[in-house]
Amino acid sequence: MGENRMSEITTEPAEATETEPEGVEQQPITLPDDHPLVRTLAANKVKIKELSERAEAQKTQAEQDAERVSKAEAEAATVPSRVASALKEHLVKIHEIDAEDAELFLTADEPELLLKQIGRFLGQSDKQSKSNYVSREGTNGRVKPSSMQQFFDELSGQSS
């Protein structure tokens, strides 16, 4: 068994083959235009050109499709804010909310959040409409006795 070691690699020039004479540079071979290889090469070049044009057209179509998709997504993203805006106008009109209050308190761009804000705002305004007025507040709880009551109290010996 022979051992192959990397340090023993020789750098001798490769031997010439039968088709390559030693020391002669190979020059390209030119074939006549009617040769089958030349015709096949020309046909392949045409096919390659057609395929690359189709790929470019499909790429362009794909880019157009991507542009349409991005426009549709952008349009779909604006739908909730448009719905919220229309809902806000409608609810302000129905509940007769002051324009300044609506601008200040109803700021949501999403319908769900706007409904929560309206509910909370109406709940707060209902609490404010309830009055803290108590009709007997600050008055003496004792009622001035009538003349009949005074007469009865004197007869029974009670003093007020």
C-alpha positions in Angstrom: 0.0 0.0 0.0 1.4 3.3 -1.0 1.0 6.3 1.3 -0.1 9.6 -0.1 1.1 12.6 1.7 0.4 16.1 0.9 4.0 17.1 1.1 4.8 14.7 -1.8 2.4 16.4 -4.4 4.3 17.1 -7.5 3.7 20.1 -9.7 4.5 18.6 -13.1 2.6 19.9 -16.1 -0.3 17.7 -17.2 0.4 15.4 -20.1 -0.9 16.3 -23.4 -4.0 14.4 -24.6 -4.6 13.1 -28.1 -6.8 16.1 -29.0 -4.6 18.7 -27.4 -1.1 18.9 -28.8 1.5 20.0 -26.3 2.4 23.6 -26.3 -0.3 24.7 -28.7 -3.1 27.1 -27.5 -6.6 26.0 -28.5 -8.4 28.5 -30.7 -12.2 28.6 -30.9 -13.8 26.5 -33.6 -16.0 28.3 -36.1 -18.8 26.4 -37.7 -20.8 27.3 -40.7 -24.2 29.1 -40.2 -26.2 26.1 -41.4 -24.6 23.7 -39.0 -27.2 22.1 -36.6 -25.3 23.2 -33.5 -25.3 26.9 -34.7 -29.0 26.7 -35.5 -29.8 25.1 -32.1 -27.8 27.8 -30.3 -29.7 30.5 -32.1 -33.0 28.9 -31.3 -32.0 28.6 -27.7 -31.0 32.3 -27.5 -34.4 33.2 -28.9 -36.2 31.0 -26.3 -34.1 32.5 -23.5 -35.0 36.0 -24.7 -38.7 35.1 -24.8 -38.7 33.5 -21.4 -36.9 36.5 -19.8 -39.5 38.8 -21.4 -42.3 36.7 -20.0 -40.7 36.7 -16.6 -40.3 40.4 -16.7 -44.0 40.8 -17.7 -45.0 38.5 -14.9 -42.8 40.4 -12.5 -44.5 43.6 -13.7 -47.9 41.9 -13.2 -46.8 40.8 -9.7 -45.7 44.3 -8.9 -49.1 45.6 -10.1 -50.9 43.1 -8.0 -48.8 44.0 -5.0 -49.7 47.7 -5.5 -53.4 46.9 -5.7 -53.2 44.8 -2.6 -51.4 47.6 -0.7 -54.0 50.2 -1.9 -56.8 47.9 -0.8 -55.2 47.3 2.6 -54.7 51.1 3.1 -58.4 51.6 2.2 -59.5 48.9 4.6 -57.4 50.5 7.3 -59.4 53.8 7.0 -62.8 52.1 7.3 -63.0 52.0 11.2 -62.1 55.7 11.5 -64.8 56.6 8.9 -67.4 54.4 10.7 -66.4 56.0 14.0 -66.8 59.5 12.5 -70.2 58.8 11.1 -71.2 57.1 14.4 -70.0 60.1 16.4 -72.1 62.5 14.3 -75.2 60.3 14.7 -74.8 59.8 18.4 -74.1 63.5 19.1 -77.3 64.3 17.2 -79.4 61.7 19.0 -78.2 62.5 22.5 -78.0 66.2 21.9 -74.4 66.5 23.0 -72.9 69.9 22.9 -70.4 70.3 20.0 -67.6 71.5 22.4 -68.2 68.5 24.7 -68.2 66.1 21.8 -64.9 67.6 20.5 -63.4 67.4 24.0 -64.6 64.0 25.2 -65.3 61.9 22.1 -61.9 61.5 20.5 -61.9 57.8 19.5 -61.1 56.6 16.0 -62.5 53.2 16.5 -66.2 52.5 16.8 -65.9 50.3 19.9 -63.9 52.8 21.8 -66.2 55.6 20.7 -69.2 53.7 22.1 -67.4 53.3 25.4 -66.7 57.0 25.5 -70.3 57.9 24.7 -71.6 55.6 27.4 -69.2 57.0 30.0 -69.9 60.6 29.0 -73.7 60.0 29.1 -73.3 58.3 32.5 -71.4 61.2 33.9 -73.9 63.8 32.5 -76.8 61.8 34.0 -75.1 62.0 37.4 -74.6 65.8 37.0 -78.3 66.3 36.1 -79.4 64.7 39.5 -79.7 67.6 41.9 -78.2 67.7 45.3 -81.1 69.9 46.5 -82.9 68.7 49.6 -86.1 70.7 50.2 -85.9 70.5 54.0 -82.2 71.1 54.3 -81.4 73.9 56.8 -84.8 74.1 58.3 -85.8 73.2 61.8 -87.3 69.8 61.9 -89.9 70.9 64.4 -93.2 72.1 63.0 -94.9 75.1 64.7 -97.8 73.6 66.5 -101.3 74.6 65.4 -103.7 76.4 67.8 -105.5 73.2 68.4 -102.3 71.4 69.3 -101.4 74.2 71.7 -104.8 74.0 73.4 -104.5 70.2 73.7 -100.9 70.5 75.1 -102.1 73.0 77.8 -105.0 70.8 78.8 -102.8 67.8 79.2 -100.1 69.7 81.0 -97.3 69.3 78.4 -95.2 72.3 77.6 -93.5 72.8 74.3 
